[in-house]
Structure formats: C-alpha cells, structure tokens
Amino acid sequence: MDLDAVGVDRIIGLRRLCGGFAHGAVLLRARRGGGRGDRSGVVSQSRAMKDMMDQEQRYTFGDHVVHADRPEWGVGRVLAADQIIVEGATGQRLRIRFDRGGLKTLTTPGAKLTPAPATNGESDGIGGGWLGEIAQKTPEEIFSAIPEAALDPFASLGARLQATLDLYRFTADGAPLIDWAAAQSGLADPLSKFSRHELEQHFRRFDRVLEAHLADLVSQIRRKSPALLQTAMQSAPARGRAALQRLSAKR
C-alpha cells in the first residue's frame, strides 16, 4: 500500500520531535556541567571526542567493518592492514572485501569505517540482524528512515546538506534500487526478503520523505548560509540537483 501525504507528514513530525528531544538533552547536559547552556561548547567537545576515537581505531586482519558513506557495500572483512602516514598523522591502508561492494582499498582516517559484527556472508542485517531490527520496527519505518549523517545535529548545515543530496544517487530502477535497499536495511540480498515491486513501493515512500527533509534543510540554509546551496548544486547527483531546482521554483 502506498503512503499518502499524511503518512509523510507524520514521519517528518516525528523526526522533528526527536530532534527537539536531542537538543533539549544537549542543553540540559550543558547546564548540569555548570555552564550557561552554550551548545557550541558541547558540540566542540563531542566532535573532539569523536575525532579522537576515529584516530585511535586500528583494524587488523579479520576485523569486520562497515563504510558509513557506502552502507550499500554491506559488511567488509579486512584482508590486509598497513600503517601509513597521511598528512602528518598515522593512518592505515586497508584492503577490505565487502559482502556487496567487493574488494576495496581504503585509507584511514579518511574512510569513514566503523566496526561491525562478524558475519558468515549471509548477513540478515547490519548491527543486530534483521530479526532483531524487525522486532522493533516495521519495514515501512526501516525503509523510510533518513540516515543519521543527514540528520546529525552536531554536523554543520553544509555537511547535512551534502549527506542528504548524496542520497539522491539511488533510484527506483535496477542496481541502484537494490543498493538503496541494502543500505537502508543492512540486508546482503534485499530480494531474499522482499519482491522488487515491494522495494519500489518502499523507495517511492522514502523519496517523498527525503524530499520533505531536504525542503526543511534548505529552508534553514536560506536563512543562515544561502551560499551553501549554490556550492552544493555543483557537486550534487543529477536527481539531487533536480530536487534543489524544484524547491527553488516553489519560492
């Protein structure tokens, strides 16, 4: 069954509500720390801690990872790890075979890799498995969810816009549809659980939620940093540029 406009509004409303809770929690932590609720200090500390964790992470043969920017690659297994120097900082050159992305050579800290549970090549979903995920969420919720990178309140507006527009690389046709379904669900083979027709319906729902999210983000950027939109237009996928043009025509 296709989702109507009311369903999209409910999903966007829930996202805004969760964002409000997260913002309130940040301010509460700042006040408890003896400050005056200056969120910028909390954000800076959070980023510093994240950067430190990224720098300290080292992978060895056999480790399992996922790529935050390419979740459609699935879970990867480290085949080789060499220490290198990248811009004066110690990093690694990794050869990784991903379930769906195949063999890749990546360097850290540039590549956004995170540890993943070990799999036997028949992954039922990243981070807890499909059965654990489905017990808490419906397929509609899983497939219509906007990825964290596009929502992260600690990221800049420019970073969130880039992450949002990058999602327009997926389409409802062929391999990009299956890549999108794998990225959303963590399934190595989405067609083992859903028919192509079902995935197409889920994608159309996701596309509307994504468009509403982009509209909300663009509205914020127009008020604060309108120049970001022109910069983003140049590097966005074709579907992303078209979405920005539609929003611009509605002004």
KOLRODREN-860758 format. One record per residue (C-alpha): residue number from 1; residue in three letters; x, y, z. Coordinates in pm, 1 decimal. Layout:
<node pos="NUM" code="ALA" X="X" Y="Y" Z="Z"/>
...
This chain:
<node pos="1" code="MET" X="0.0" Y="0.0" Z="0.0"/>
<node pos="2" code="ASP" X="139.3" Y="343.3" Z="-96.6"/>
<node pos="3" code="LEU" X="190.8" Y="610.7" Z="169.1"/>
<node pos="4" code="ASP" X="-20.8" Y="924.8" Z="138.5"/>
<node pos="5" code="ALA" X="79.8" Y="1280.8" Z="226.1"/>
<node pos="6" code="VAL" X="-49.7" Y="1241.0" Z="580.5"/>
<node pos="7" code="GLY" X="190.0" Y="949.9" Z="638.1"/>
<node pos="8" code="VAL" X="484.7" Y="1157.8" Z="519.8"/>
<node pos="9" code="ASP" X="382.5" Y="1446.5" Z="746.1"/>
<node pos="10" code="ARG" X="371.0" Y="1210.0" Z="1044.4"/>
<node pos="11" code="ILE" X="719.6" Y="1076.1" Z="972.2"/>
<node pos="12" code="ILE" X="864.8" Y="1427.9" Z="935.6"/>
<node pos="13" code="GLY" X="681.9" Y="1537.6" Z="1250.5"/>
<node pos="14" code="LEU" X="832.4" Y="1250.4" Z="1447.8"/>
<node pos="15" code="ARG" X="1177.5" Y="1337.2" Z="1320.0"/>
<node pos="16" code="ARG" X="1139.9" Y="1698.9" Z="1431.2"/>
<node pos="17" code="LEU" X="1009.7" Y="1587.0" Z="1768.8"/>
<node pos="18" code="CYS" X="1310.4" Y="1357.2" Z="1820.0"/>
<node pos="19" code="GLY" X="1538.6" Y="1641.1" Z="1716.7"/>
<node pos="20" code="GLY" X="1377.8" Y="1859.1" Z="1982.9"/>
<node pos="21" code="PHE" X="1440.8" Y="1596.5" Z="2247.9"/>
<node pos="22" code="ALA" X="1804.7" Y="1569.5" Z="2141.1"/>
<node pos="23" code="HIS" X="1850.1" Y="1947.5" Z="2152.3"/>
<node pos="24" code="GLY" X="1694.3" Y="1965.9" Z="2496.2"/>
<node pos="25" code="ALA" X="1923.3" Y="1691.9" Z="2623.6"/>
<node pos="26" code="VAL" X="2227.9" Y="1883.0" Z="2499.1"/>
<node pos="27" code="LEU" X="2121.9" Y="2198.3" Z="2681.0"/>
<node pos="28" code="LEU" X="2046.9" Y="2004.8" Z="2998.2"/>
<node pos="29" code="ARG" X="2392.3" Y="1847.7" Z="2997.5"/>
<node pos="30" code="ALA" X="2550.0" Y="2187.8" Z="2945.8"/>
<node pos="31" code="ARG" X="2360.8" Y="2337.6" Z="3240.6"/>
<node pos="32" code="ARG" X="2442.2" Y="2046.4" Z="3468.0"/>
<node pos="33" code="GLY" X="2806.4" Y="2099.5" Z="3384.2"/>
<node pos="34" code="GLY" X="2791.1" Y="2443.3" Z="3542.1"/>
<node pos="35" code="GLY" X="2774.3" Y="2637.3" Z="3215.3"/>
<node pos="36" code="ARG" X="2500.2" Y="2861.2" Z="3082.2"/>
<node pos="37" code="GLY" X="2369.5" Y="2619.6" Z="2818.4"/>
<node pos="38" code="ASP" X="2619.1" Y="2719.1" Z="2548.4"/>
<node pos="39" code="ARG" X="2558.6" Y="2443.2" Z="2296.0"/>
<node pos="40" code="SER" X="2867.4" Y="2530.8" Z="2089.7"/>
<node pos="41" code="GLY" X="3097.0" Y="2414.6" Z="2370.3"/>
<node pos="42" code="VAL" X="2915.0" Y="2083.3" Z="2396.9"/>
<node pos="43" code="VAL" X="2928.0" Y="2036.3" Z="2019.8"/>
<node pos="44" code="SER" X="3300.6" Y="2110.8" Z="2011.5"/>
<node pos="45" code="GLN" X="3368.4" Y="1861.7" Z="2289.4"/>
<node pos="46" code="SER" X="3160.1" Y="1595.0" Z="2115.2"/>
<node pos="47" code="ARG" X="3343.6" Y="1646.3" Z="1786.2"/>
<node pos="48" code="ALA" X="3681.0" Y="1635.4" Z="1959.8"/>
<node pos="49" code="MET" X="3591.6" Y="1307.9" Z="2130.8"/>
<node pos="50" code="LYS" X="3468.1" Y="1158.0" Z="1802.3"/>
<node pos="51" code="ASP" X="3786.1" Y="1265.1" Z="1620.5"/>
<node pos="52" code="MET" X="3997.7" Y="1110.2" Z="1898.3"/>
<node pos="53" code="MET" X="3807.0" Y="781.4" Z="1873.8"/>
<node pos="54" code="ASP" X="3848.6" Y="779.2" Z="1494.4"/>
<node pos="55" code="GLN" X="4222.6" Y="837.2" Z="1524.1"/>
<node pos="56" code="GLU" X="4270.6" Y="564.8" Z="1784.7"/>
<node pos="57" code="GLN" X="4076.3" Y="299.0" Z="1589.9"/>
<node pos="58" code="ARG" X="4309.6" Y="45.7" Z="1432.8"/>
<node pos="59" code="TYR" X="4199.8" Y="-250.5" Z="1224.5"/>
<node pos="60" code="THR" X="4373.3" Y="-584.8" Z="1181.2"/>
<node pos="61" code="PHE" X="4327.9" Y="-890.0" Z="959.9"/>
<node pos="62" code="GLY" X="3983.5" Y="-1044.9" Z="1005.5"/>
<node pos="63" code="ASP" X="3813.2" Y="-738.4" Z="1152.2"/>
<node pos="64" code="HIS" X="3464.5" Y="-666.1" Z="1019.2"/>
<node pos="65" code="VAL" X="3368.2" Y="-312.3" Z="923.8"/>
<node pos="66" code="VAL" X="3102.5" Y="-104.0" Z="750.6"/>
<node pos="67" code="HIS" X="3158.8" Y="212.9" Z="549.3"/>
<node pos="68" code="ALA" X="2939.1" Y="494.3" Z="681.0"/>
<node pos="69" code="ASP" X="2919.7" Y="668.2" Z="341.5"/>
<node pos="70" code="ARG" X="2855.3" Y="346.4" Z="147.9"/>
<node pos="71" code="PRO" X="2636.7" Y="121.9" Z="363.9"/>
<node pos="72" code="GLU" X="2511.9" Y="-45.0" Z="46.4"/>
<node pos="73" code="TRP" X="2850.7" Y="-220.3" Z="28.2"/>
<node pos="74" code="GLY" X="2746.0" Y="-430.8" Z="325.1"/>
<node pos="75" code="VAL" X="2982.4" Y="-573.1" Z="585.8"/>
<node pos="76" code="GLY" X="3350.2" Y="-588.6" Z="492.5"/>
<node pos="77" code="ARG" X="3630.4" Y="-814.4" Z="618.2"/>
<node pos="78" code="VAL" X="3980.9" Y="-669.2" Z="648.9"/>
<node pos="79" code="LEU" X="4226.3" Y="-875.1" Z="440.9"/>
<node pos="80" code="ALA" X="4537.0" Y="-659.5" Z="492.5"/>
<node pos="81" code="ALA" X="4627.6" Y="-359.9" Z="705.9"/>
<node pos="82" code="ASP" X="4941.0" Y="-145.7" Z="663.2"/>
<node pos="83" code="GLN" X="5041.8" Y="155.3" Z="869.7"/>
<node pos="84" code="ILE" X="5090.8" Y="477.3" Z="669.1"/>
<node pos="85" code="ILE" X="5138.5" Y="849.3" Z="730.4"/>
<node pos="86" code="VAL" X="4857.0" Y="1070.3" Z="598.3"/>
<node pos="87" code="GLU" X="4918.0" Y="1445.9" Z="617.2"/>
<node pos="88" code="GLY" X="5148.9" Y="1401.0" Z="913.9"/>
<node pos="89" code="ALA" X="4909.6" Y="1171.3" Z="1100.4"/>
<node pos="90" code="THR" X="4935.0" Y="796.8" Z="1144.2"/>
<node pos="91" code="GLY" X="4675.1" Y="604.0" Z="945.9"/>
<node pos="92" code="GLN" X="4618.5" Y="273.3" Z="772.0"/>
<node pos="93" code="ARG" X="4588.1" Y="141.4" Z="418.3"/>
<node pos="94" code="LEU" X="4327.6" Y="-135.1" Z="426.5"/>
<node pos="95" code="ARG" X="4228.6" Y="-398.4" Z="174.2"/>
<node pos="96" code="ILE" X="3871.4" Y="-494.4" Z="251.5"/>
<node pos="97" code="ARG" X="3631.4" Y="-734.0" Z="83.9"/>
<node pos="98" code="PHE" X="3271.7" Y="-619.3" Z="128.2"/>
<node pos="99" code="ASP" X="2972.2" Y="-851.6" Z="100.4"/>
<node pos="100" code="ARG" X="2819.6" Y="-643.3" Z="-174.3"/>
<node pos="101" code="GLY" X="3087.6" Y="-390.5" Z="-269.2"/>
<node pos="102" code="GLY" X="3362.4" Y="-637.4" Z="-347.2"/>
<node pos="103" code="LEU" X="3732.9" Y="-570.2" Z="-290.2"/>
<node pos="104" code="LYS" X="3826.7" Y="-214.1" Z="-192.3"/>
<node pos="105" code="THR" X="4149.4" Y="-42.3" Z="-88.2"/>
<node pos="106" code="LEU" X="4079.0" Y="236.1" Z="160.1"/>
<node pos="107" code="THR" X="4285.4" Y="461.3" Z="384.2"/>
<node pos="108" code="THR" X="4211.5" Y="587.0" Z="732.0"/>
<node pos="109" code="PRO" X="4133.5" Y="823.8" Z="886.3"/>
<node pos="110" code="GLY" X="3985.6" Y="941.1" Z="553.4"/>
<node pos="111" code="ALA" X="3748.8" Y="646.8" Z="501.2"/>
<node pos="112" code="LYS" X="3455.5" Y="652.8" Z="740.4"/>
<node pos="113" code="LEU" X="3480.9" Y="298.2" Z="871.7"/>
<node pos="114" code="THR" X="3318.1" Y="162.7" Z="1185.5"/>
<node pos="115" code="PRO" X="3343.5" Y="-182.9" Z="1344.7"/>
<node pos="116" code="ALA" X="3066.9" Y="-426.6" Z="1255.9"/>
<node pos="117" code="PRO" X="2960.8" Y="-762.3" Z="1397.4"/>
<node pos="118" code="ALA" X="3123.7" Y="-1061.9" Z="1229.2"/>
<node pos="119" code="THR" X="2907.1" Y="-1228.5" Z="965.7"/>
<node pos="120" code="ASN" X="2917.9" Y="-1553.7" Z="775.4"/>
<node pos="121" code="GLY" X="2844.4" Y="-1385.9" Z="443.8"/>
<node pos="122" code="GLU" X="2469.5" Y="-1436.5" Z="484.5"/>
<node pos="123" code="SER" X="2401.1" Y="-1120.6" Z="679.3"/>
<node pos="124" code="ASP" X="2044.5" Y="-1068.5" Z="785.4"/>
<node pos="125" code="GLY" X="2111.0" Y="-706.6" Z="863.4"/>
<node pos="126" code="ILE" X="2387.5" Y="-486.8" Z="997.8"/>
<node pos="127" code="GLY" X="2401.1" Y="-404.1" Z="1365.3"/>
<node pos="128" code="GLY" X="2182.0" Y="-657.9" Z="1535.1"/>
<node pos="129" code="GLY" X="2040.7" Y="-854.7" Z="1248.6"/>
<node pos="130" code="TRP" X="1716.9" Y="-833.9" Z="1055.5"/>
<node pos="131" code="LEU" X="1514.9" Y="-1028.5" Z="1310.2"/>
<node pos="132" code="GLY" X="1627.7" Y="-805.9" Z="1595.7"/>
<node pos="133" code="GLU" X="1553.3" Y="-495.2" Z="1391.4"/>
<node pos="134" code="ILE" X="1214.3" Y="-607.7" Z="1265.9"/>
<node pos="135" code="ALA" X="1104.7" Y="-686.6" Z="1620.4"/>
<node pos="136" code="GLN" X="1126.9" Y="-314.4" Z="1694.9"/>
<node pos="137" code="LYS" X="1045.5" Y="-152.8" Z="1359.3"/>
<node pos="138" code="THR" X="824.3" Y="-224.6" Z="1062.9"/>
<node pos="139" code="PRO" X="969.1" Y="-248.5" Z="710.4"/>
<node pos="140" code="GLU" X="796.9" Y="82.5" Z="634.7"/>
<node pos="141" code="GLU" X="985.2" Y="251.4" Z="919.8"/>
<node pos="142" code="ILE" X="1317.5" Y="96.6" Z="822.9"/>
<node pos="143" code="PHE" X="1293.8" Y="184.3" Z="455.1"/>
<node pos="144" code="SER" X="1160.1" Y="538.1" Z="508.3"/>
<node pos="145" code="ALA" X="1423.0" Y="636.3" Z="766.6"/>
<node pos="146" code="ILE" X="1663.6" Y="917.0" Z="676.1"/>
<node pos="147" code="PRO" X="2024.5" Y="809.4" Z="754.8"/>
<node pos="148" code="GLU" X="2188.9" Y="960.8" Z="1060.2"/>
<node pos="149" code="ALA" X="2452.1" Y="1155.5" Z="864.5"/>
<node pos="150" code="ALA" X="2177.5" Y="1369.2" Z="707.5"/>
<node pos="151" code="LEU" X="2018.4" Y="1442.1" Z="1047.6"/>
<node pos="152" code="ASP" X="2320.0" Y="1471.7" Z="1280.9"/>
<node pos="153" code="PRO" X="2260.3" Y="1783.3" Z="1498.3"/>
<node pos="154" code="PHE" X="2635.1" Y="1805.7" Z="1566.8"/>
<node pos="155" code="ALA" X="2718.1" Y="1831.4" Z="1194.6"/>
<node pos="156" code="SER" X="2722.1" Y="2160.5" Z="1007.9"/>
<node pos="157" code="LEU" X="2437.5" Y="2258.5" Z="775.0"/>
<node pos="158" code="GLY" X="2673.6" Y="2206.6" Z="482.3"/>
<node pos="159" code="ALA" X="2762.1" Y="1854.3" Z="592.5"/>
<node pos="160" code="ARG" X="2397.4" Y="1762.2" Z="643.2"/>
<node pos="161" code="LEU" X="2306.7" Y="1905.7" Z="303.3"/>
<node pos="162" code="GLN" X="2584.2" Y="1707.8" Z="133.7"/>
<node pos="163" code="ALA" X="2477.7" Y="1386.3" Z="308.3"/>
<node pos="164" code="THR" X="2114.8" Y="1449.9" Z="210.2"/>
<node pos="165" code="LEU" X="2190.3" Y="1521.4" Z="-155.4"/>
<node pos="166" code="ASP" X="2416.4" Y="1215.8" Z="-172.1"/>
<node pos="167" code="LEU" X="2109.3" Y="1000.8" Z="-105.8"/>
<node pos="168" code="TYR" X="1974.3" Y="1107.2" Z="-444.3"/>
<node pos="169" code="ARG" X="2232.7" Y="876.1" Z="-606.5"/>
<node pos="170" code="PHE" X="1978.5" Y="599.8" Z="-554.2"/>
<node pos="171" code="THR" X="1689.7" Y="544.5" Z="-794.5"/>
<node pos="172" code="ALA" X="1389.8" Y="313.8" Z="-820.5"/>
<node pos="173" code="ASP" X="1542.6" Y="121.6" Z="-1110.8"/>
<node pos="174" code="GLY" X="1787.1" Y="-166.1" Z="-1142.3"/>
<node pos="175" code="ALA" X="2100.0" Y="-197.2" Z="-929.8"/>
<node pos="176" code="PRO" X="2063.6" Y="143.7" Z="-755.0"/>
<node pos="177" code="LEU" X="1731.8" Y="26.5" Z="-609.2"/>
<node pos="178" code="ILE" X="1891.3" Y="-286.6" Z="-462.9"/>
<node pos="179" code="ASP" X="2186.5" Y="-82.1" Z="-333.9"/>
<node pos="180" code="TRP" X="1944.6" Y="154.0" Z="-161.7"/>
<node pos="181" code="ALA" X="1750.0" Y="-133.3" Z="-3.6"/>
<node pos="182" code="ALA" X="2074.3" Y="-288.9" Z="123.0"/>
<node pos="183" code="ALA" X="2188.4" Y="44.9" Z="267.3"/>
<node pos="184" code="GLN" X="1857.3" Y="101.5" Z="445.3"/>
<node pos="185" code="SER" X="1808.2" Y="-249.0" Z="581.9"/>
<node pos="186" code="GLY" X="2155.9" Y="-397.7" Z="612.3"/>
<node pos="187" code="LEU" X="2044.2" Y="-699.7" Z="412.0"/>
<node pos="188" code="ALA" X="2312.1" Y="-850.6" Z="191.1"/>
<node pos="189" code="ASP" X="2038.7" Y="-954.1" Z="-54.2"/>
<node pos="190" code="PRO" X="1718.6" Y="-748.5" Z="-10.3"/>
<node pos="191" code="LEU" X="1545.3" Y="-956.9" Z="-278.5"/>
<node pos="192" code="SER" X="1567.3" Y="-1255.4" Z="-45.6"/>
<node pos="193" code="LYS" X="1313.9" Y="-1084.4" Z="181.9"/>
<node pos="194" code="PHE" X="1119.1" Y="-852.5" Z="-47.7"/>
<node pos="195" code="SER" X="997.7" Y="-857.2" Z="-404.8"/>
<node pos="196" code="ARG" X="1121.2" Y="-590.5" Z="-644.7"/>
<node pos="197" code="HIS" X="770.9" Y="-442.4" Z="-652.8"/>
<node pos="198" code="GLU" X="771.6" Y="-407.3" Z="-272.5"/>
<node pos="199" code="LEU" X="1111.5" Y="-238.6" Z="-281.9"/>
<node pos="200" code="GLU" X="989.5" Y="3.0" Z="-548.1"/>
<node pos="201" code="GLN" X="696.0" Y="98.4" Z="-325.6"/>
<node pos="202" code="HIS" X="923.8" Y="147.3" Z="-26.3"/>
<node pos="203" code="PHE" X="1156.1" Y="360.7" Z="-236.8"/>
<node pos="204" code="ARG" X="877.0" Y="589.6" Z="-352.9"/>
<node pos="205" code="ARG" X="782.8" Y="640.9" Z="12.5"/>
<node pos="206" code="PHE" X="1144.8" Y="711.4" Z="104.4"/>
<node pos="207" code="ASP" X="1177.6" Y="954.7" Z="-185.9"/>
<node pos="208" code="ARG" X="888.4" Y="1164.9" Z="-55.7"/>
<node pos="209" code="VAL" X="1025.8" Y="1164.6" Z="299.1"/>
<node pos="210" code="LEU" X="1368.0" Y="1261.4" Z="161.1"/>
<node pos="211" code="GLU" X="1218.7" Y="1547.5" Z="-40.0"/>
<node pos="212" code="ALA" X="1038.0" Y="1680.4" Z="268.7"/>
<node pos="213" code="HIS" X="1359.0" Y="1655.1" Z="472.5"/>
<node pos="214" code="LEU" X="1553.3" Y="1839.3" Z="201.0"/>
<node pos="215" code="ALA" X="1290.0" Y="2114.2" Z="191.5"/>
<node pos="216" code="ASP" X="1320.2" Y="2162.1" Z="567.5"/>
<node pos="217" code="LEU" X="1700.0" Y="2171.9" Z="547.5"/>
<node pos="218" code="VAL" X="1703.2" Y="2413.9" Z="253.5"/>
<node pos="219" code="SER" X="1469.4" Y="2645.1" Z="444.8"/>
<node pos="220" code="GLN" X="1720.9" Y="2659.6" Z="730.9"/>
<node pos="221" code="ILE" X="2012.3" Y="2718.6" Z="494.3"/>
<node pos="222" code="ARG" X="1836.7" Y="3002.1" Z="311.9"/>
<node pos="223" code="ARG" X="1804.7" Y="3184.7" Z="643.4"/>
<node pos="224" code="LYS" X="2160.9" Y="3122.7" Z="760.7"/>
<node pos="225" code="SER" X="2401.8" Y="3036.6" Z="476.4"/>
<node pos="226" code="PRO" X="2234.9" Y="3069.4" Z="133.4"/>
<node pos="227" code="ALA" X="2570.1" Y="3042.0" Z="-47.6"/>
<node pos="228" code="LEU" X="2585.0" Y="2673.4" Z="53.6"/>
<node pos="229" code="LEU" X="2305.4" Y="2593.8" Z="-189.6"/>
<node pos="230" code="GLN" X="2498.8" Y="2709.6" Z="-497.2"/>
<node pos="231" code="THR" X="2806.5" Y="2515.8" Z="-389.1"/>
<node pos="232" code="ALA" X="2601.1" Y="2202.1" Z="-323.3"/>
<node pos="233" code="MET" X="2428.5" Y="2230.9" Z="-660.9"/>
<node pos="234" code="GLN" X="2760.9" Y="2185.4" Z="-840.4"/>
<node pos="235" code="SER" X="2853.3" Y="1855.4" Z="-675.3"/>
<node pos="236" code="ALA" X="2509.3" Y="1700.0" Z="-619.3"/>
<node pos="237" code="PRO" X="2389.8" Y="1393.9" Z="-816.3"/>
<node pos="238" code="ALA" X="2157.9" Y="1472.4" Z="-1106.2"/>
<node pos="239" code="ARG" X="1847.4" Y="1382.2" Z="-904.0"/>
<node pos="240" code="GLY" X="1971.2" Y="1599.2" Z="-618.4"/>
<node pos="241" code="ARG" X="2017.0" Y="1899.6" Z="-847.6"/>
<node pos="242" code="ALA" X="1668.1" Y="1845.6" Z="-984.7"/>
<node pos="243" code="ALA" X="1526.8" Y="1837.9" Z="-630.4"/>
<node pos="244" code="LEU" X="1700.7" Y="2166.3" Z="-543.6"/>
<node pos="245" code="GLN" X="1566.4" Y="2322.2" Z="-861.8"/>
<node pos="246" code="ARG" X="1212.1" Y="2213.1" Z="-775.4"/>
<node pos="247" code="LEU" X="1241.9" Y="2369.3" Z="-431.6"/>
<node pos="248" code="SER" X="1382.9" Y="2687.9" Z="-582.8"/>
<node pos="249" code="ALA" X="1091.0" Y="2710.8" Z="-826.6"/>
<node pos="250" code="LYS" X="844.1" Y="2691.9" Z="-535.5"/>
<node pos="251" code="ARG" X="979.4" Y="3004.9" Z="-366.4"/>
